[in-house]
Amino acid sequence: MLILAQILLQLIGFALLSLSIPRHFSQVFQHTSRPTKRTVLALRCGGYACVILAVIIAVNSWGVSLGLVYSVATATLTATMLAVLLAYISKLLTVIGRGFTPTTK
C-alpha cells in the first residue's frame, strides 16, 4: 500500500515538474501562451515537494537503504509512465494541472 502511495506522489510530482516546462504546458493546455513566472514557480515547488515527500515516506517506512532503492525504482516507473502519458494522451494531465490554468497577458 505504501508503494502505491509513493507511486501516486511521484506521479503527481513529476507531472507538475513537467508542466513547469513551457513546451509541455502548451501541449497539455492547447495554448500558445507561455505560463507566467508565478505559475512556473508554483508548479516547480509543488512538484519538488511531492517528490521529496515520497522519498521521506519511503525512508521512514523501509529505512534508509531500502527506502532509497524503492524511491529510485518507483521514480523510474513513474517517469516512464509520465513519458508515455505526455507522448500519447497528454489531455489526461489537465486533471492534475487544473489549478494552474493559463492566463493571457
N, CA, C and O atoms as CSV, one atom per row, in Angstrom:
chain,resi,resn,atom,element,x,y,z
A,1,MET,N,N,0.819,-1.201,0.000
A,1,MET,CA,C,0.000,0.000,0.000
A,1,MET,C,C,0.858,1.258,0.000
A,1,MET,O,O,0.513,2.255,-0.634
A,2,LEU,N,N,1.975,1.203,0.715
A,2,LEU,CA,C,2.854,2.367,0.755
A,2,LEU,C,C,3.521,2.624,-0.592
A,2,LEU,O,O,3.785,3.770,-0.956
A,3,ILE,N,N,3.788,1.553,-1.324
A,3,ILE,CA,C,4.396,1.743,-2.642
A,3,ILE,C,C,3.410,2.435,-3.583
A,3,ILE,O,O,3.815,3.265,-4.397
A,4,LEU,N,N,2.131,2.105,-3.484
A,4,LEU,CA,C,1.131,2.780,-4.313
A,4,LEU,C,C,1.026,4.266,-3.972
A,4,LEU,O,O,0.881,5.106,-4.860
A,5,ALA,N,N,1.100,4.578,-2.689
A,5,ALA,CA,C,1.095,5.991,-2.282
A,5,ALA,C,C,2.340,6.704,-2.799
A,5,ALA,O,O,2.277,7.858,-3.222
A,6,GLN,N,N,3.467,6.006,-2.758
A,6,GLN,CA,C,4.705,6.596,-3.244
A,6,GLN,C,C,4.646,6.811,-4.760
A,6,GLN,O,O,5.089,7.845,-5.259
A,7,ILE,N,N,4.100,5.840,-5.484
A,7,ILE,CA,C,3.963,5.987,-6.934
A,7,ILE,C,C,3.032,7.152,-7.264
A,7,ILE,O,O,3.317,7.935,-8.170
A,8,LEU,N,N,1.932,7.271,-6.540
A,8,LEU,CA,C,0.990,8.360,-6.785
A,8,LEU,C,C,1.625,9.722,-6.496
A,8,LEU,O,O,1.470,10.659,-7.280
A,9,LEU,N,N,2.333,9.831,-5.381
A,9,LEU,CA,C,3.001,11.100,-5.061
A,9,LEU,C,C,4.054,11.456,-6.102
A,9,LEU,O,O,4.158,12.609,-6.519
A,10,GLN,N,N,4.828,10.469,-6.517
A,10,GLN,CA,C,5.856,10.760,-7.515
A,10,GLN,C,C,5.246,11.077,-8.873
A,10,GLN,O,O,5.775,11.914,-9.605
A,11,LEU,N,N,4.155,10.429,-9.216
A,11,LEU,CA,C,3.499,10.733,-10.483
A,11,LEU,C,C,2.969,12.161,-10.488
A,11,LEU,O,O,3.133,12.882,-11.472
A,12,ILE,N,N,2.343,12.567,-9.407
A,12,ILE,CA,C,1.861,13.952,-9.312
A,12,ILE,C,C,3.034,14.929,-9.334
A,12,ILE,O,O,2.978,15.958,-10.008
A,13,GLY,N,N,4.098,14.604,-8.594
A,13,GLY,CA,C,5.265,15.481,-8.553
A,13,GLY,C,C,5.937,15.627,-9.906
A,13,GLY,O,O,6.258,16.740,-10.324
A,14,PHE,N,N,6.153,14.512,-10.595
A,14,PHE,CA,C,6.785,14.583,-11.912
A,14,PHE,C,C,5.879,15.248,-12.939
A,14,PHE,O,O,6.362,15.926,-13.846
A,15,ALA,N,N,4.572,15.060,-12.804
A,15,ALA,CA,C,3.633,15.727,-13.714
A,15,ALA,C,C,3.681,17.242,-13.514
A,15,ALA,O,O,3.678,17.999,-14.485
A,16,LEU,N,N,3.725,17.681,-12.263
A,16,LEU,CA,C,3.826,19.120,-12.007
A,16,LEU,C,C,5.154,19.677,-12.512
A,16,LEU,O,O,5.202,20.782,-13.053
A,17,LEU,N,N,6.233,18.912,-12.333
A,17,LEU,CA,C,7.526,19.374,-12.838
A,17,LEU,C,C,7.539,19.441,-14.357
A,17,LEU,O,O,8.128,20.360,-14.928
A,18,SER,N,N,6.904,18.490,-15.016
A,18,SER,CA,C,6.877,18.545,-16.478
A,18,SER,C,C,5.982,19.673,-16.971
A,18,SER,O,O,6.251,20.259,-18.020
A,19,LEU,N,N,4.921,19.985,-16.231
A,19,LEU,CA,C,4.071,21.106,-16.626
A,19,LEU,C,C,4.757,22.456,-16.418
A,19,LEU,O,O,4.310,23.461,-16.969
A,20,SER,N,N,5.826,22.494,-15.638
A,20,SER,CA,C,6.554,23.751,-15.469
A,20,SER,C,C,7.412,24.085,-16.683
A,20,SER,O,O,7.930,25.197,-16.789
A,21,ILE,N,N,7.567,23.135,-17.596
A,21,ILE,CA,C,8.286,23.389,-18.849
A,21,ILE,C,C,7.280,23.958,-19.848
A,21,ILE,O,O,6.229,23.357,-20.071
A,22,PRO,N,N,7.588,25.106,-20.451
A,22,PRO,CA,C,6.603,25.752,-21.334
A,22,PRO,C,C,6.120,24.868,-22.486
A,22,PRO,O,O,4.960,24.957,-22.888
A,23,ARG,N,N,6.986,24.029,-23.011
A,23,ARG,CA,C,6.577,23.164,-24.127
A,23,ARG,C,C,5.484,22.187,-23.694
A,23,ARG,O,O,4.483,22.029,-24.393
A,24,HIS,N,N,5.667,21.543,-22.566
A,24,HIS,CA,C,4.664,20.595,-22.089
A,24,HIS,C,C,3.399,21.318,-21.623
A,24,HIS,O,O,2.290,20.807,-21.781
A,25,PHE,N,N,3.573,22.496,-21.057
A,25,PHE,CA,C,2.421,23.284,-20.604
A,25,PHE,C,C,1.514,23.618,-21.778
A,25,PHE,O,O,0.298,23.446,-21.695
A,26,SER,N,N,2.100,24.096,-22.875
A,26,SER,CA,C,1.274,24.447,-24.037
A,26,SER,C,C,0.731,23.201,-24.729
A,26,SER,O,O,-0.337,23.251,-25.341
A,27,GLN,N,N,1.458,22.078,-24.640
A,27,GLN,CA,C,0.982,20.830,-25.236
A,27,GLN,C,C,-0.249,20.305,-24.497
A,27,GLN,O,O,-1.195,19.826,-25.122
A,28,VAL,N,N,-0.235,20.396,-23.181
A,28,VAL,CA,C,-1.340,19.870,-22.383
A,28,VAL,C,C,-2.554,20.783,-22.449
A,28,VAL,O,O,-3.675,20.304,-22.622
A,29,PHE,N,N,-2.353,22.082,-22.315
A,29,PHE,CA,C,-3.470,23.016,-22.249
A,29,PHE,C,C,-3.875,23.588,-23.605
A,29,PHE,O,O,-4.813,24.382,-23.674
A,30,GLN,N,N,-3.196,23.205,-24.684
A,30,GLN,CA,C,-3.523,23.635,-26.039
A,30,GLN,C,C,-3.540,25.151,-26.185
A,30,GLN,O,O,-4.397,25.703,-26.875
A,31,HIS,N,N,-2.596,25.821,-25.536
A,31,HIS,CA,C,-2.491,27.275,-25.642
A,31,HIS,C,C,-1.125,27.628,-26.208
A,31,HIS,O,O,-0.146,26.911,-26.001
A,32,THR,N,N,-1.075,28.733,-26.919
A,32,THR,CA,C,0.211,29.194,-27.421
A,32,THR,C,C,0.895,30.115,-26.423
A,32,THR,O,O,2.086,30.398,-26.553
A,33,SER,N,N,0.150,30.585,-25.426
A,33,SER,CA,C,0.754,31.472,-24.436
A,33,SER,C,C,1.616,30.675,-23.465
A,33,SER,O,O,1.314,29.528,-23.135
A,34,ARG,N,N,2.673,31.297,-23.025
A,34,ARG,CA,C,3.581,30.652,-22.084
A,34,ARG,C,C,3.062,30.860,-20.663
A,34,ARG,O,O,2.363,31.835,-20.390
A,35,PRO,N,N,3.406,29.939,-19.757
A,35,PRO,CA,C,2.970,30.134,-18.370
A,35,PRO,C,C,3.718,31.309,-17.738
A,35,PRO,O,O,4.861,31.598,-18.092
A,36,THR,N,N,3.061,31.970,-16.810
A,36,THR,CA,C,3.707,33.083,-16.130
A,36,THR,C,C,4.793,32.570,-15.187
A,36,THR,O,O,4.835,31.384,-14.862
A,37,LYS,N,N,5.656,33.458,-14.760
A,37,LYS,CA,C,6.735,33.053,-13.850
A,37,LYS,C,C,6.179,32.536,-12.525
A,37,LYS,O,O,6.729,31.616,-11.920
A,38,ARG,N,N,5.099,33.134,-12.097
A,38,ARG,CA,C,4.464,32.696,-10.854
A,38,ARG,C,C,3.907,31.277,-10.988
A,38,ARG,O,O,4.013,30.471,-10.063
A,39,THR,N,N,3.318,30.981,-12.139
A,39,THR,CA,C,2.792,29.638,-12.390
A,39,THR,C,C,3.916,28.619,-12.446
A,39,THR,O,O,3.805,27.537,-11.870
A,40,VAL,N,N,4.999,28.958,-13.138
A,40,VAL,CA,C,6.151,28.053,-13.224
A,40,VAL,C,C,6.725,27.790,-11.842
A,40,VAL,O,O,7.055,26.650,-11.515
A,41,LEU,N,N,6.847,28.825,-11.032
A,41,LEU,CA,C,7.382,28.661,-9.683
A,41,LEU,C,C,6.463,27.787,-8.827
A,41,LEU,O,O,6.939,26.935,-8.077
A,42,ALA,N,N,5.165,27.994,-8.936
A,42,ALA,CA,C,4.215,27.181,-8.165
A,42,ALA,C,C,4.251,25.721,-8.605
A,42,ALA,O,O,4.196,24.819,-7.769
A,43,LEU,N,N,4.344,25.486,-9.912
A,43,LEU,CA,C,4.425,24.109,-10.417
A,43,LEU,C,C,5.700,23.420,-9.951
A,43,LEU,O,O,5.669,22.259,-9.542
A,44,ARG,N,N,6.814,24.129,-10.013
A,44,ARG,CA,C,8.080,23.525,-9.587
A,44,ARG,C,C,8.100,23.244,-8.088
A,44,ARG,O,O,8.542,22.178,-7.659
A,45,CYS,N,N,7.623,24.193,-7.297
A,45,CYS,CA,C,7.602,23.978,-5.839
A,45,CYS,C,C,6.687,22.812,-5.474
A,45,CYS,O,O,7.044,21.982,-4.638
A,46,GLY,N,N,5.520,22.747,-6.092
A,46,GLY,CA,C,4.610,21.634,-5.832
A,46,GLY,C,C,5.181,20.305,-6.270
A,46,GLY,O,O,5.018,19.301,-5.577
A,47,GLY,N,N,5.851,20.281,-7.415
A,47,GLY,CA,C,6.450,19.054,-7.920
A,47,GLY,C,C,7.574,18.551,-7.039
A,47,GLY,O,O,7.624,17.370,-6.696
A,48,TYR,N,N,8.479,19.452,-6.670
A,48,TYR,CA,C,9.582,19.045,-5.799
A,48,TYR,C,C,9.077,18.619,-4.421
A,48,TYR,O,O,9.611,17.686,-3.821
A,49,ALA,N,N,8.058,19.298,-3.928
A,49,ALA,CA,C,7.501,18.934,-2.616
A,49,ALA,C,C,6.918,17.517,-2.641
A,49,ALA,O,O,7.118,16.748,-1.701
A,50,CYS,N,N,6.208,17.175,-3.701
A,50,CYS,CA,C,5.633,15.823,-3.797
A,50,CYS,C,C,6.709,14.753,-3.906
A,50,CYS,O,O,6.605,13.702,-3.273
A,51,VAL,N,N,7.737,15.008,-4.698
A,51,VAL,CA,C,8.816,14.021,-4.859
A,51,VAL,C,C,9.592,13.857,-3.556
A,51,VAL,O,O,9.909,12.734,-3.164
A,52,ILE,N,N,9.899,14.950,-2.889
A,52,ILE,CA,C,10.631,14.867,-1.620
A,52,ILE,C,C,9.785,14.180,-0.558
A,52,ILE,O,O,10.305,13.397,0.237
A,53,LEU,N,N,8.489,14.466,-0.536
A,53,LEU,CA,C,7.598,13.806,0.416
A,53,LEU,C,C,7.546,12.296,0.167
A,53,LEU,O,O,7.502,11.513,1.115
A,54,ALA,N,N,7.553,11.891,-1.092
A,54,ALA,CA,C,7.556,10.457,-1.412
A,54,ALA,C,C,8.846,9.795,-0.924
A,54,ALA,O,O,8.805,8.674,-0.417
A,55,VAL,N,N,9.968,10.460,-1.067
A,55,VAL,CA,C,11.247,9.904,-0.587
A,55,VAL,C,C,11.256,9.829,0.936
A,55,VAL,O,O,11.731,8.845,1.505
A,56,ILE,N,N,10.742,10.844,1.590
A,56,ILE,CA,C,10.704,10.845,3.058
A,56,ILE,C,C,9.808,9.713,3.568
A,56,ILE,O,O,10.158,9.034,4.533
A,57,ILE,N,N,8.673,9.511,2.933
A,57,ILE,CA,C,7.781,8.421,3.336
A,57,ILE,C,C,8.470,7.073,3.151
A,57,ILE,O,O,8.353,6.195,4.005
A,58,ALA,N,N,9.181,6.906,2.048
A,58,ALA,CA,C,9.867,5.638,1.792
A,58,ALA,C,C,10.978,5.393,2.803
A,58,ALA,O,O,11.129,4.273,3.291
A,59,VAL,N,N,11.747,6.410,3.121
A,59,VAL,CA,C,12.848,6.252,4.084
A,59,VAL,C,C,12.299,5.983,5.479
A,59,VAL,O,O,12.873,5.185,6.220
A,60,ASN,N,N,11.205,6.630,5.849
A,60,ASN,CA,C,10.605,6.369,7.164
A,60,ASN,C,C,9.991,4.979,7.247
A,60,ASN,O,O,9.976,4.379,8.322
A,61,SER,N,N,9.489,4.460,6.144
A,61,SER,CA,C,8.828,3.160,6.158
A,61,SER,C,C,9.800,1.990,6.100
A,61,SER,O,O,9.649,1.017,6.839
A,62,TRP,N,N,10.798,2.082,5.222
A,62,TRP,CA,C,11.673,0.938,4.990
A,62,TRP,C,C,13.124,1.162,5.404
A,62,TRP,O,O,13.962,0.294,5.159
A,63,GLY,N,N,13.442,2.271,6.010
A,63,GLY,CA,C,14.825,2.551,6.374
A,63,GLY,C,C,15.541,3.247,5.225
A,63,GLY,O,O,15.001,3.400,4.129
A,64,VAL,N,N,16.775,3.663,5.507
A,64,VAL,CA,C,17.497,4.456,4.512
A,64,VAL,C,C,17.862,3.623,3.289
A,64,VAL,O,O,17.644,4.063,2.160
A,65,SER,N,N,18.410,2.433,3.491
A,65,SER,CA,C,18.912,1.662,2.350
A,65,SER,C,C,17.778,1.200,1.431
A,65,SER,O,O,17.824,1.454,0.227
A,66,LEU,N,N,16.778,0.535,1.969
A,66,LEU,CA,C,15.675,0.070,1.131
A,66,LEU,C,C,14.769,1.219,0.678
A,66,LEU,O,O,14.225,1.180,-0.426
A,67,GLY,N,N,14.609,2.225,1.511
A,67,GLY,CA,C,13.766,3.362,1.140
A,67,GLY,C,C,14.284,4.091,-0.082
A,67,GLY,O,O,13.512,4.472,-0.962
A,68,LEU,N,N,15.604,4.287,-0.137
A,68,LEU,CA,C,16.176,4.957,-1.306
A,68,LEU,C,C,16.099,4.079,-2.547
A,68,LEU,O,O,15.885,4.577,-3.652
A,69,VAL,N,N,16.273,2.776,-2.367
A,69,VAL,CA,C,16.154,1.857,-3.509
A,69,VAL,C,C,14.729,1.866,-4.045
A,69,VAL,O,O,14.524,1.953,-5.256
A,70,TYR,N,N,13.741,1.777,-3.156
A,70,TYR,CA,C,12.346,1.809,-3.593
A,70,TYR,C,C,11.985,3.151,-4.224
A,70,TYR,O,O,11.191,3.203,-5.164
A,71,SER,N,N,12.554,4.221,-3.718
A,71,SER,CA,C,12.278,5.542,-4.289
A,71,SER,C,C,12.802,5.647,-5.710
A,71,SER,O,O,12.113,6.151,-6.597
A,72,VAL,N,N,14.021,5.173,-5.927
A,72,VAL,CA,C,14.590,5.235,-7.274
A,72,VAL,C,C,13.837,4.292,-8.219
A,72,VAL,O,O,13.614,4.623,-9.383
A,73,ALA,N,N,13.448,3.123,-7.715
A,73,ALA,CA,C,12.714,2.178,-8.558
A,73,ALA,C,C,11.352,2.731,-8.955
A,73,ALA,O,O,10.961,2.643,-10.119
A,74,THR,N,N,10.635,3.294,-8.005
A,74,THR,CA,C,9.325,3.848,-8.343
A,74,THR,C,C,9.456,5.127,-9.166
A,74,THR,O,O,8.573,5.438,-9.966
A,75,ALA,N,N,10.552,5.876,-8.978
A,75,ALA,CA,C,10.775,7.067,-9.805
A,75,ALA,C,C,10.991,6.665,-11.260
A,75,ALA,O,O,10.522,7.348,-12.170
A,76,THR,N,N,11.699,5.561,-11.479
A,76,THR,CA,C,11.881,5.070,-12.848
A,76,THR,C,C,10.548,4.668,-13.464
A,76,THR,O,O,10.264,4.991,-14.617
A,77,LEU,N,N,9.745,3.970,-12.697
A,77,LEU,CA,C,8.431,3.541,-13.178
A,77,LEU,C,C,7.537,4.735,-13.498
A,77,LEU,O,O,6.916,4.775,-14.560
A,78,THR,N,N,7.469,5.692,-12.603
A,78,THR,CA,C,6.580,6.833,-12.825
A,78,THR,C,C,7.084,7.746,-13.935
A,78,THR,O,O,6.282,8.329,-14.664
A,79,ALA,N,N,8.401,7.879,-14.073
A,79,ALA,CA,C,8.928,8.702,-15.170
A,79,ALA,C,C,8.597,8.073,-16.518
A,79,ALA,O,O,8.279,8.779,-17.476
A,80,THR,N,N,8.671,6.753,-16.593
A,80,THR,CA,C,8.300,6.068,-17.828
A,80,THR,C,C,6.809,6.226,-18.110
A,80,THR,O,O,6.410,6.483,-19.245
A,81,MET,N,N,5.990,6.071,-17.072
A,81,MET,CA,C,4.547,6.247,-17.244
A,81,MET,C,C,4.212,7.667,-17.703
A,81,MET,O,O,3.353,7.859,-18.563
A,82,LEU,N,N,4.884,8.647,-17.135
A,82,LEU,CA,C,4.622,10.035,-17.492
A,82,LEU,C,C,5.091,10.343,-18.908
A,82,LEU,O,O,4.438,11.108,-19.618
A,83,ALA,N,N,6.209,9.760,-19.330
A,83,ALA,CA,C,6.677,9.971,-20.701
A,83,ALA,C,C,5.676,9.419,-21.707
A,83,ALA,O,O,5.400,10.054,-22.725
A,84,VAL,N,N,5.135,8.244,-21.428
A,84,VAL,CA,C,4.116,7.668,-22.309
A,84,VAL,C,C,2.850,8.522,-22.271
A,84,VAL,O,O,2.214,8.745,-23.301
A,85,LEU,N,N,2.494,8.992,-21.092
A,85,LEU,CA,C,1.308,9.827,-20.943
A,85,LEU,C,C,1.445,11.130,-21.723
A,85,LEU,O,O,0.501,11.554,-22.390
A,86,LEU,N,N,2.608,11.767,-21.647
A,86,LEU,CA,C,2.825,13.012,-22.380
A,86,LEU,C,C,2.886,12.780,-23.883
A,86,LEU,O,O,2.477,13.640,-24.663
A,87,ALA,N,N,3.394,11.626,-24.290
A,87,ALA,CA,C,3.530,11.363,-25.717
A,87,ALA,C,C,2.194,11.024,-26.376
A,87,ALA,O,O,1.933,11.449,-27.501
A,88,TYR,N,N,1.360,10.274,-25.692
A,88,TYR,CA,C,0.168,9.761,-26.350
A,88,TYR,C,C,-1.150,10.341,-25.840
A,88,TYR,O,O,-2.064,10.560,-26.634
A,89,ILE,N,N,-1.270,10.590,-24.557
A,89,ILE,CA,C,-2.543,11.056,-24.008
A,89,ILE,C,C,-2.302,12.260,-23.099
A,89,ILE,O,O,-2.555,12.190,-21.896
A,90,SER,N,N,-1.829,13.332,-23.653
A,90,SER,CA,C,-1.468,14.486,-22.833
A,90,SER,C,C,-2.677,15.206,-22.240
A,90,SER,O,O,-2.522,15.979,-21.295
A,91,LYS,N,N,-3.858,14.974,-22.764
A,91,LYS,CA,C,-5.052,15.643,-22.229
A,91,LYS,C,C,-5.393,15.168,-20.821
A,91,LYS,O,O,-6.088,15.880,-20.096
A,92,LEU,N,N,-4.924,13.979,-20.407
A,92,LEU,CA,C,-5.210,13.499,-19.056
A,92,LEU,C,C,-4.480,14.327,-17.995
A,92,LEU,O,O,-4.891,14.352,-16.835
A,93,LEU,N,N,-3.413,14.994,-18.386
A,93,LEU,CA,C,-2.681,15.811,-17.423
A,93,LEU,C,C,-3.418,17.090,-17.063
A,93,LEU,O,O,-3.036,17.765,-16.107
A,94,THR,N,N,-4.450,17.437,-17.795
A,94,THR,CA,C,-5.212,18.635,-17.444
A,94,THR,C,C,-5.910,18.467,-16.100
A,94,THR,O,O,-6.210,19.453,-15.427
A,95,VAL,N,N,-6.170,17.223,-15.707
A,95,VAL,CA,C,-6.780,16.967,-14.400
A,95,VAL,C,C,-5.803,17.362,-13.291
A,95,VAL,O,O,-6.204,17.971,-12.299
A,96,ILE,N,N,-4.528,17.018,-13.456
A,96,ILE,CA,C,-3.525,17.338,-12.440
A,96,ILE,C,C,-3.237,18.839,-12.418
A,96,ILE,O,O,-3.107,19.431,-11.347
A,97,GLY,N,N,-3.137,19.450,-13.588
A,97,GLY,CA,C,-2.776,20.857,-13.652
A,97,GLY,C,C,-3.941,21.799,-13.719
A,97,GLY,O,O,-3.775,22.940,-14.152
A,98,ARG,N,N,-5.115,21.375,-13.308
A,98,ARG,CA,C,-6.317,22.203,-13.418
A,98,ARG,C,C,-6.213,23.504,-12.623
A,98,ARG,O,O,-6.763,24.522,-13.046
A,99,GLY,N,N,-5.534,23.494,-11.507
A,99,GLY,CA,C,-5.414,24.714,-10.713
A,99,GLY,C,C,-4.460,25.727,-11.309
A,99,GLY,O,O,-4.412,26.873,-10.863
A,100,PHE,N,N,-3.700,25.317,-12.316
A,100,PHE,CA,C,-2.702,26.186,-12.927
A,100,PHE,C,C,-3.101,26.529,-14.349
A,100,PHE,O,O,-2.299,26.381,-15.271
A,101,THR,N,N,-4.326,26.983,-14.536
A,101,THR,CA,C,-4.799,27.311,-15.870
A,101,THR,C,C,-4.048,28.514,-16.394
A,101,THR,O,O,-3.703,29.415,-15.629
A,102,PRO,N,N,-3.791,28.540,-17.697
A,102,PRO,CA,C,-3.019,29.623,-18.269
A,102,PRO,C,C,-3.789,30.935,-18.279
A,102,PRO,O,O,-5.004,30.968,-18.475
A,103,THR,N,N,-3.051,32.003,-18.065
A,103,THR,CA,C,-3.637,33.333,-18.148
A,103,THR,C,C,-2.978,34.076,-19.283
A,103,THR,O,O,-1.777,33.934,-19.511
A,104,THR,N,N,-3.737,34.852,-19.981
A,104,THR,CA,C,-3.184,35.620,-21.101
A,104,THR,C,C,-2.905,37.039,-20.644
A,104,THR,O,O,-3.651,37.626,-19.860
A,105,LYS,N,N,-1.818,37.565,-21.155
A,105,LYS,CA,C,-1.454,38.951,-20.836
A,105,LYS,C,C,-1.415,39.782,-22.071
A,105,LYS,O,O,-1.126,40.977,-22.002
